Amino acid sequence: MFTRRSRVASIKIPQGYSLGYELIGGAEDAPPVVLLNGSLFNYRQWDLLLRCGFKPKLPGNTRILRYDYGGTGRSLRRGVVPWSIDALVEELKALLDALGLDRVHLYGLSKGTIVAQAFGAAYPDRVISLAGYGWFHLDYSRMKGVAQFFGERLKHFDHLGWRDPLPLEYAEFKTLWQEVYDFVITHRRLGMHTRVPGWIHALFGALLKRKVYRLLEPTPARVMYDWFAYALQMMPEAGDNFRPSYAVLRGIPTLIQHARYDGTLPLGMAEELHALLPLSQLVEYPKGYNHISVTINPRQAAQLVKGYAEFLAERFPFS
C-alpha cells in the first residue's frame, strides 16, 4: 500500500515518553507533510486518505509523517497527563527535532487544525503551509453553540460513571459507543440536532462501530474524557488567549476545507477564519460531506486530497 521506505517506529522525546509514528518516504531533502489527528483518533484515521489520495496524488518526492499524540494510540504512556494545546505543540516540535525535520507542511483534521494553528503561531519559521478539513476557529463569534454540543458530549460521558485509565478493550468500547460515541458520531454525522430514525441509526451503528474502535484503540477512556473536558473548558477562554497569534498566521499560506453541513463544527468557523487570514483559500464541500465522512468514504477522500494536492502544486511547485 505505502511504497518507498515506509517506517513504523517509536521515538523518545525530551518530555520523557515515546511517540509512535510512521514516516512514509520520498526524497530525504523534501519537506514532509505532517498529518495531525482529529479528536482522540489514532493515526489509522489516515488509512483511507492515504490509500485514496495523499501518497498517490502528491508529488513523488513528498514525505508524509503521521503519529499519535502522547497518551493515545501507539503513544500510550504511564499516568494521566492533563491535556493542553501548548503541550501538543511542544510535543510536535520535539518529534520534528528528533527526526531532524526542519520545515514542514501541516495538515490536520478537526482537533488537528487547532494543533496546526497553534504550532504555526509558536514556530512560524518551521511551517511552510497550513491545511486541513473540519476547522476549529478558536475566536469564533458563536462559540456558545459549539460549547453546548461539547457540554452535551461530556454529560454523556459523565452518565457512564467510569473513566478507566487502562487501554481500551472492545467490550468496554461497546459501552462507550452506546453512551458516548453513538451520540457524537451517528447522531451528528447527518448534521441533525435530534436523533435520527431508528433504521438509519441501526445501519450507521453497524457500519461504524467496529471501524471507530480501530481508530480509537487502545487509548484509555480516561484520556478521552480528559480531552473532552479540556476542549469544553478551553472554548470560553480561547479567543482572548489565542487572538494575538492570528497576526503570525496571516503570513502562512493556508487551505481551509470544510463541509457546509458539518454538524460538529459549523461552517461559520471556517468562514470567519478565512476572512481573518489573507493568504487562505476556503473550499466548501456539499451535502453528503460531514465532519468524519472523508475518513470513511473513498470518493470523498479522493476529492479532499485532490484539492490539497492542487493547493500544494499551485503554491509550492516541487522540483
N, C-alpha and C positions, 0 to 999 in steps of 0.2 A: 504493500500500500504506500508506504513512505520510502522513497528512494534516496540514495546518496547520503550515507553517513547519518543514519538515524541513531541518536544516542539517548538511551533511557538510563538515568542515573540519579544520584542524590549528592548534594554537596553541603558541607557545613559552613555556616556563615558566622560572623562575629557575634551575633546575638545569642549564640550558644546552642542552636538547633540546626537540623538539616532540612533542606528543601528538596523535594522530588521534582525533577524537571526532565524535559525531553528537548534536545536541540536537533532539529532536522536540518541537515547540512546543505549548503550551497558553497560558494566561494568563501573562504575564511575572512577575506577582507571586505565582504559585502555586509552592509548594515542589516541586522536582523529585524524581523517583525516580532514583537513580543506580544503574546496573546494573554489577556488578563481576564480571568474567570468571573462569571457573574455569581452573585449570592454565595452559597456555600458549596457550589458545584466543584467537583474535581476537574482536572484538565481533560478528562474524557468528554467533557462538554464540547470539545472542539473536533471530535472524531468525524462527524458528518461534514462539517465545514471543511475539514482537511481533505476528505475524500472527494467532495463535490466542488471544491474551489481553491482553497488557499494555496496549496502547493502547485497543482497543475496550472492555475491561471496566472500566478505571479511569475515574474521573470526568473529564468533558470538559475541565476546565481543567488537568489534570495534565500536567506536562512530564516527559520522560524523557531522561536523559543516559546514553549508553554511550560507552566509549572503550577504547583499547588501552593496556595497561601499557607503560612505556618499554622498548624493546628487542623488542617484539612487534608483529605486525600492521602497522598504519599508523603505528606509533610507533617504527619502527626507528631506531637511532642508531649512530654510529660507535663502534667499540671494544666491548669486552665489559665490562660493569659488573657486579660481584658482586650477587647478589640479597640483598634484605633486606626484611622486612616493614615495618620502620621507614621505609625509603626509599619503599616503595609508599604508606605513609600520607602522607608529606610530598609525594609526587607528586600524590596526590589532592587534598590541601589546596591545592597550587599551582594545579591545574586549576580548582577551585572559585573560588579567589580571582581567577584570570584571567577567568573567566566572570561574575564578580560574583554568585555564588550563595552565600548566607549559610547557611541551614539546609536540610537535605536528609533525605530518606528513603534508606536504603541497602538494596539487595537484591543478594545475592551467590550465586554457585554455587560450591560446593566451596572452592577457594582464595579465592574472593571473600568467603566468610564469615569467613575469617581477617582479610582486609583490613578488612572491615566492623567486626569486633570491635575490632581494634587502632585503627582510626580513632575509633570511639566512645569508647574508653578514653582516647585522647590529646586528643580535641576533643569532649567530650560536649555542649557548648553548641551545636554545629553539627549534631547528629544528632537528628532528630525520632523516628525509629524504625529498628530493625534487622530485617531479614528475609532469608530465603534458603532454599536447598534443598541438601541434602548437606553437613551442618555438620561442620566440623573443630573439635573441642574441644581446646584446647592443654593442658589439665590432665587429660586422660583417664586413668583409673586403669589401663587396659590398653593403654597406648601401645606396649608391646613388640611386640604382634602387628601393629599398623599399621606400625610401623617396619620390621618384617620384610618386609612387602609392598613398601614403598618401596625397601628394600635390594635385593629381587629385581629390581625395575624398573631400578635403577641398574646391576645386573650385566648385564642385557640390553643396556643402552647401552654399557657397557664392552666387551662382546663385539663390538660393532660396530667399535670401533677407530678411529673418526674423529669429530671434533667440529667440523664445518665452520662458520666464522664468517660465511659468505656466505648471502644469502637462500635459503631452501629452495625447490628446484625439484621437480617431480613425480617425476622419475627418481630423485632422492635419497630422496624420501619413500617410494617403494615399498620401498626397502631398510630405511628406518626402520620402516615398517609391519611388515615381516617380522620384524625383530629386536626391536622395542620395543612398538609400539602394538597389534600383534596380541595380545600377552600382556596389555597393560594394559586394552584395551577389549573385544576379542572374548572373551577368557578370563574376564574379571571381570564382564561385563555380566549373566551368569546367576547371579552370586553364588556361583560354584563355586571350588574350590581346586585343581582339576585341569583339564586341557584338555578342552574339550567334544568330542563325537563329530565325526568328520570332515565329515559332510554339513552339520551345523549350523555348524561352523567356516567352511566354504566359503560358505554362504549369508550369514552375517553379514559375512564379509570382503568379499564382493562388494557388499553393500548399504552398508557403512560406509566402505570405504577412500577413495573419492573425496570423500565428504561430509566425512570427518575432515580430508582435505587442505585443503579450502576453509576449514576452521576454524583450521588451523594456519599456512597460508602467510601471508607469506613468512618467518616467524620462523626464524632460523638454528638448526640442530641444536645449535650450541654453547650458545645461550641455553636451549634445552630441557634439556640436560644439566646446566647450572649450576643451574637451578631444582630439578631432582630431587635433586641433591647437597645443595643448601641445605635443602630440606624434610627430608631424612633427618637432616642434622646438627642441625636445629632441634628435632627431636622430644624427645630426651632432656633438653634444656635448657629447653624452652618452659615447663613448669609453674612452675619457680622464677622465671623471668623475667616471666611473664605474670600469675601468680596475683593480685598486688595490684590489677591493673586490673579484675578482675571486680567489685570493690566499686563502681567507677564505673558499670559496665554494668547493675548491679542497678536503676538508676533509669530505664532506657530501655525502652519497650515493644518486645518482640521476638517475631517469628514464626519458629518453628523447624520447617521442613518437611523430612522425611527419609523415605527408603524403608526399610521393615522389612528388606528383603533386599538392602541396599546391600553389594556385595562389595568396595568400596574403603574406605569409611569406615563402620564398624559403627554400628548404631542406638544402641548404648550411649553413643556420643559425644554424640548429641543428647539422650538421656535424662538424662545427668549434667549437661549444660549447662542443661537445662530446670529441673532441681532446684536449680541454683545461682542462677537469675535469677527473682525473684518476679514480675516483670511479663511473663514469657514465656508463650507458648502453643505447645504441641507438637502437630503434626499428622503422623501416621504414614500412609504410603501403602502399599497392599497388594502382594501378589505380582504381578509384572509390571513394577513400577517398580524401577529401579536407579539407579546413580549418574549416568548420562548420558541415560537414556531420555526424560526430559521435554524434551530438546532435539531429539529426532528423532521423537517420537510425538505427533501433533496432539491426540489425545484427552487424553493425559496433560498436555500443555502447557496445554490449556484448563482442566483441573481444578486444576492448580497455581496458575494466575493467578486463577481464581475464588476460591480460598481466600485469596490475598493481597488481592484486591480487597475481600473481606468483612472481613478484618482491618483494612484502612485505613478502610473505611466505618464500622466499629464504634468504632475507637479515635480516628479523626481525621476526622469528617464534614466534607467540603469544602462551602464555601458555593457 
